């Protein structure tokens, strides 16, 4: 890895660097150098559940046909044109701070810079779409909810999906209903019945891919507190109460959720409330990211211990 020094006019380069100054929600920015990881491979940080779920998905009968339908009907192009028409693209002159975070994260992860957009939508959300030419969208609700460092974290997360080659399957997942309808019409309904069986493993992969992207985001911001704050706000943050949120209490809530596994019935309930979700619960994302830090996964790539910072 290498240290980078960044300024507002130039993106960090692996050999030159940048000294980012993301503003903290509580006051003065925390000045620190960010490290880059020349030659970083996605396999170095991908969550093992993501790897296994991807392999399982590829083995599901009919999945190859589902993917081919995505490419055949050009869902990607339609959504790209709709996105360009309806949202605002982030550039060096349009939302320059977001653009700066995009450049930093691309340099850190070794990803070609995709297009980034902001969408007028009060629902906090971010997503990456497109296989051949991926683009990232942040909703106005998410931008308003997060501070500068947390926005950087989210952009790093979305770039993690690109780094891990998640985007093709993401397109499939986001268009599952339409694709199954097309297949069903072509096969007198039989294909739709078979395709319905693809939904559960596809959503399972979708959730587990998020865990890898969270690791990529942490490799970008290089600060555990930023990740935990982001998860807390996604779980139940209210703008007027941000200053009253407590990370230690949030961690205790994670442990309480884990302790509920004491009965088989509770385990079954957890499966039922999760099976058709596209994202893991924020507290579980925080748990898995913390475990990766504690087990030395982050430090083995970054070359330093977050807990000692």
Secondary structure as UniProt FT lines:
FT   STRAND          2..4
FT   TURN            8..9
FT   TURN            14..16
FT   TURN            25..26
FT   STRAND          34..36
FT   TURN            38..39
FT   HELIX           42..44
FT   HELIX           48..59
FT   TURN            61..62
FT   HELIX           63..72
FT   TURN            73..74
FT   HELIX           75..86
FT   STRAND          88..89
FT   HELIX           96..109
FT   STRAND          115..119
FT   STRAND          126..129
FT   STRAND          135..139
FT   HELIX           140..145
FT   HELIX           148..163
FT   TURN            164..165
FT   HELIX           167..174
FT   HELIX           176..186
FT   TURN            187..189
FT   HELIX           190..196
FT   HELIX           198..221
FT   HELIX           224..236
FT   HELIX           239..244
FT   HELIX           247..259
FT   HELIX           260..262
FT   HELIX           264..274
FT   TURN            275..276
FT   HELIX           282..294
FT   TURN            295..296
FT   HELIX           297..302
FT   HELIX           306..308
//
